[in-house]
Amino acid sequence: MRRQFLLCLMMATALIGVTSCNEKADEYDDSGSSSILSFTGPDTAFMGDSITFSFELSSTVVRANQAKVQLFFGETMVSERMMTTPENGKYTGKILIPFMKNVVDGEVTVRLRIQNERFANAVMDRKIQITRPQFSKLTLKDSEGRSLDMMPVAGKPHTYAVTAYFPSEMYAVIETPKYGEHGNAMTFGDVDGKISNGSTTDINFSAALDENYEVTFNTLTYEGTPFVPFAVNGIEFTKVNDTNYKVETNFTKGQTINITGLKLDYPNYWVNPAFFDIIKDTNGKLLRFRGRDGKYRLTVDKGLKYFKVDVMNGNDLADLSKGHDVVWCIGNTGIGQPTYEKNNINWSTGDKVICLAPLGNGIHELVLQAGVSLNTSSIDFKFFFQRGWGSEFTYSTYAVNTSTWFYANNSDGNLKLVKDMTLKSGKYYVITLDISAGANKAKLSSKEVTEFPEVD
């Protein structure tokens, strides 16, 4: 009798378990049904419109839950509106038709998706024809508080222009009026040196002089004039992250370097005197490249505000152990560019590592400013073959290991301050490493410089 009772108890427990599992599985099935009874909206619209749509849904067995109205340009979803739909019945809402760059008139898809609380769903599409607005005028609002009409240019669709007396560096945003019954006003401003919809940051239009000149803007291509790109010698920078932008290209010794697109912020940038001389009478805007001919990565760091140069070989950073003409510097918290306080290396192996300027014929130069890029009370740095750990300059690799100001320590080759020498705050210290006879016969020298004169 007791055996029969235990058997019955085990069977009952198993049945309870099966029921429990089935209940959990049922939570995610598509019980009931969802149906779209109607879906209405306009057949035509303008880009930039907020269109109204209406639909009626029905869900059986299980309550209705939510709906999504999605707008597709081709296969790409460009806009979406989500709505809570707890009951059967009719609903109304709006969805934005975005005003997008380089999108021409054409047919697009508005898709309605509904589902109930158990994920039973239904889908219905509508096709509508969209047209790009032809505004009667735009408004240019400059930083001096002026609002100027930009009128359509005959024979140039979507192009608007205004001519007035502007400064050579003119800052403004461009606004559109509402277009049609359902349109929205829009603002065009600057994002990373390009004109973009939705930005309220001033666009920097540039000309040679303060004078009467024409400002134009194309609402299809988002191109404007006169507009100086964020570039070096006309080669536009590519974005690395939110603060760093790079160009990888060949430079030649003595080449004029023109970095454009930083506008009024340019004077705030630190220029590495090992790599660049400043050309006279250019307000610091034109530089002369001091490095040997070769390929380099020029990085503009908008956070730290300086121009970082790294030597390359092909698509990779150069490596002396592979026969490339390059020397790298890694050190403690007392060394860093543009300042050790904001960007000290701290024996790291990434972007903080300093590349010495290769001047040609095996000569490499590092410029440090006492109290700025070098902490005079904590001097400890070293030269390496690559931008990271690996081959390095040790005491034994120096043919000349002592200079006026710095020497290579005999235990590890780290550079220290010569005994009884004092670095003067604000002075520049030019450290030269000559490896023309080979990396195992390096010659160290250094000198103190008060300033770097501009060049012709």
Secondary structure, 3 states (H helix, E strand, C coil): CHHHHHHHHHHHHHHHHHHHHHHHHHCCCCCCEEEEEEEECCCEEECCCEEEEEEEEEEECCCEEEEEEEEEECCEEEEEEEEECCCCEEEEEEEECCCCCCCCCEEEEEEEEEEECCCCEEEEEEEEEEECCCCCCEEEEECCCCEEEEEECCCCCCEEEEEEEECCEEEEEEEECCCCCCCCCEEEEEECCEEEECCCCCEEEECCCCEEEEEEEECCCCCEECECCCEECCEECEECCCCEEEEEEEECCCCEEEEECCHHHHHHCECCCCCEEEECCCCCCEEEECCCCEEEEEEEECCCCEEEEEEEECCEECCHHHCCCCCEEEECCCECCCCHHHHCCCCCCCCCCEECEEEECCEEEEEEEECCCECCCCCCEEEECCCCCCCECCHHHEEECECCCEEECCCCCCEEECCCCCCCCCCEEEEEEECCCCHHHEEEEEEEECCCCCEC
